[in-house]
Amino acid sequence: MAGPPGYQPPPPAPFVLSLSKHRSSLPPSSQQQDDASTSSARADQGPSLPARAAQVVAILNGAGDYDTAFTATFRAQISRAQFEAIAAQLRTQYGKATGIERIDTLNRLQANVVIGYERGTASLSLSLDAAAPHAIGGLLITGAAPRGDSLDGVAATLKALPGNTGLGIYALEADGPRALTAANTDIAAPIGSGFKLWVLAELVAQVKAGKRRWADVVPLDAASLPSGITQGWPAGSPMTLQSLATLMLSISDNTATDTLMIALGRDRIDARAVALGAPPASLPVLTTREAFALKGADAASTAGWATLPPAERRARIAALPPKPLDPAMFSGTPLRPEIEWFASPAAMAATLDWLRREGDQTTLAMLAIAPQAPAARSFAYAGHKGGSEPGVLSLNYLLRDKAGRWYAVAASWHRSDSVVDQSALASIVDRALAVIAASPFVLGDAPKPN
């Protein structure tokens, strides 16, 4: 995915068979999520959502009235022929659609729908037009999985992707993470903005030790490149540590991240990263501005970077001539992949476990702000931080099920020769979350390495 390191938009990206990103225009009141609406039989949802979902089932099977089911705007974007081509792919892979297995209503005009197939399921995000007769104005396939899906099946799908992949799925227990499924979990890989979890951990540690307060105010430091919004704000703007951390996690704000790193202390962040499993390749932990400057520097400034010791890397950074950052350097192809932040899935899971044990309610609340994968809605709590740049993608989830059991899911995918497909990895991780939610792993279960 083109662009400098960050993670916006956050996951989940649509499944590869997505139909349309169009959403019908809804009044503000209807945008509010009804957390209590988790049944397909709610009296206040009216007949529209179940009826429209049933029409989708028929159309997915090659029947039904496409023209009356969807709004004119939707049909202008996605023709019946285009829809049928995608529906045919689903039937080829999973058989005939057998009916609606679940509707989770978000409000009277929006729902997440699970449609059953003979050999699998498809998850849809459905939204209806606000005006009668409430035709379908938005439909997005957010995931599809074989019936009887398993964590081993998820790992196998991930390993089939081109390039290098890693996946760790863990039950978080009293004595630490226990692997439920593992694929290349001990191999350090690029994580993009996933490194911001190390920054959060050091902030949490300093707050817990009484050295800092969430309400402490620091000046906004020099602008980095987006993602984020603060790169356009005046330098020196007063910011609380909580505001900086919230922006860092929710929209992967790079300038907010760099400001936090400077305020907390670079040596302390390096030490925290090492304690959480960061390899020598990640030291020193670069600010985003430093990473961009290095990626855009001349060849001599970064020669042999992968083998340089941390002290020599710091000297190279200090010697860089000052010049404006150039967002055009990210043309959509991987750029100097050795200049990165690295961690294994096992280390990322350990970091998430540390945050859930040592963090407070503010910590967990900030991690949960960014939009989540569809299956994350099945959990009592879901926190997330991803990272991406051309050729790099990492997704990291901290989860608590309704019985109080905790899990961590850490997935990575990188290529040095091409970009990676965000939607493909997001769909795979969503499958993993769905399997965990449907079949929780009790503490006595044996690990399932892969």
Salt bridges, closest charged atoms under 4 A:
ASP34 OD2 - ARG42 NH2 3.05
ASP44 OD2 - ARG42 NH2 2.55
ASP67 OD1 - ARG75 NE 3.65
GLU84 OE2 - ARG91 NH2 2.43
GLU101 OE2 - ARG147 NH2 2.82
ASP104 OD1 - ARG102 NE 2.73
ASP149 OD2 - ARG431 NE 2.79
GLU173 OE2 - ARG178 NE 2.41
GLU202 OE1 - ARG272 NE 2.89
ASP216 OD1 - ARG213 NE 3.01
ASP270 OD2 - ARG314 NH2 3.00
GLU290 OE1 - ARG266 NH2 2.88
GLU312 OE2 - ARG316 NE 3.33
ASP353 OD1 - ARG356 NE 2.69
ASP353 OD2 - ARG357 NE 3.36
GLU358 OE1 - LYS208 NZ 2.34
GLU358 OE2 - ARG357 NH1 3.88
GLU389 OE1 - LYS295 NZ 3.30
ASP401 OD2 - ARG405 NE 2.94
ASP417 OD1 - ARG415 NE 3.14
